[in-house]
Each structure stands twice: as C-alpha cells, then as structure tokens.
Amino acid sequence: MTEPAIPVDASTVILVRHGQPVGTPWECYMIRRPVRSDFAADVYVFPGGKVDPEDRNPSLARHVHLDAWLDLSAEGGDEARALRVAATRELFEEVGILLAGDDHGPVRTELLETAEYETVRQDVIAGRVGFDDFLLRHNLTLELDMLHPFARWITPRELPRRYDTRFYVALLPGSQVPQPDRSEAPEGLWVSPNEALRRHDSATFPLVFATKMNLERMARYRSPEQLIASVAPVDLEPVTPQRVQRGGREMFLMPGDEGYAEPSP
C-alpha cells in the first residue's frame, strides 16, 4: 500500500470587511484559481499558499514588533512565525493587501497606489526581490497580530498532493483595496459567506470541501468581530477529511462520521 504524501505547511487568509453599505451582511474576499492550476483548479478559495524557505528567515524578526514576536514564541515559536509571515506574504502577492505599517502607523494608501509598489510586488511574486528586502526598502513592520487563528485543515490522505493549512481571519486594513494578481487569481470578489454558499448550491460557485465547510462555520456569525471571538482551542485542532466513493460519486467523511478510517499511528 502506498504511503500517504507528507503534507506541506501552508497558510490562508480569510480577509473580511463590514457590510458595504452599512447594514448589509459582512463579507469575505475570495479569489478564483486559474483553470490550469495544478492544484484545486478553477475553484473559489481564500488567498494563501505554501510556506516558503524565505518565510523562515530569522532576519524577518526586524520587521515584526517585539511583543508580537515574543507572543508567537509562546504560540509555537519559529513555526508559528513562519506560518504568519507566509500568510502576509501570500496575501500581498495574490491580492496586494499589506498587513504592515511604518513609523507613521498603518501602511499609507499613497504608497500602495504608486507604480513602484506594483512593480516591486511583481518582483516579489517572480522571486526577483525577497519579501524581506521589500519590507526593508520601505521601512515596513509586519502586523502579524492582525491575523487571528481560525482553523487548521489537512488535505485528505488519498490525494497525491497534500497541505497542512492554517486559516487566519484578518480585517481589511484601512482603505486598502484588493488588486488580484491575474496570473494567480483571474477573478476576485467580496461575498458574504451565505451568498457564497447559495451560489455554490446553484452550481455557479465551485468550492473545495474545506472552503465550503469553513464558509458554513463563518455563516453562523453576524459580524467579523463575533467570528473572531468565537474561536476556541478545539477549533484549531487539525481536521483531515477522508475522500471516499459512494454510489458512484465522490464524497468526504469527517472524523466521527460512520465509516471514517482513523489514520494509523
């Protein structure tokens, strides 16, 4: 029997905002993956990606407030820091949102709107400029405490490519506006969790199982603040669905479901 693939660490950001206009349901930002993507092609997801070696670079400590750096030491040390750095980097690369600030406070809108900003963003995406170098050039400090742990999902053991993904919730900072990188996200949109699920049920909004399950959980809450406050330690335990074929169709079992096979120790 073939051994399951070892999951790769990854981070995902559920970017949220209050209803626009005021009084309408709160929303999350989702992107559609390219049709030719080699993983989860042509589905709507939250921005994110795998942890890169650069995300573990100790020099990134100079771009994080000391208190936040120490707090993450208690949460999980180097691994917790790398996961959050990856989350901020992927959010920046895929949709141009930067969870960072400078000596004057949150990152300035005028910086985000410059041609240089977009050029360097493309250089970071292509690997021509390191994320650390970008932060240093603009004297930016990552606001890792804007990322609120929400969930942890591991790709089913039956799949050849697997990820151990931590989901974080982050409120949209200031007046920033998502600008999807078309090579990584051909489409991006704000949508309420309930609306995303409604469209999925009508077969116009394709989702992977983990995304659908997280949206169902998100839909229980009336505001981003309630959502963030609801998270308990049990919600951060890893969840590994099991893919099975029943009645000629694919479905997923969750731990505790009848027929779910617990992994061997």
Secondary structure, 3 states (H helix, E strand, C coil): CCCCCCCEEEEEEEEEECCCCCCCCCEEEEEECCCCCCCCCCCEECCEEECCHHHHCHHHHHHECHHHHHHHHHHCHHHHHHHHHHHHHHHHHHHCCCCEEECCEECCHHHHCCHHHHHHHHHHHHCCCCHHHHHHHCCCEECHHHCEEEEEEECCCCCCCCEEEEEEEEECCCCCCCCCCCCCCCEEEEECHHHHHHHHHCCCCCCCHHHHHHHHHHCCCCCHHHHHHHCCHHHHCCECCEEEEECCEEEEECCCCCCCCCCCC
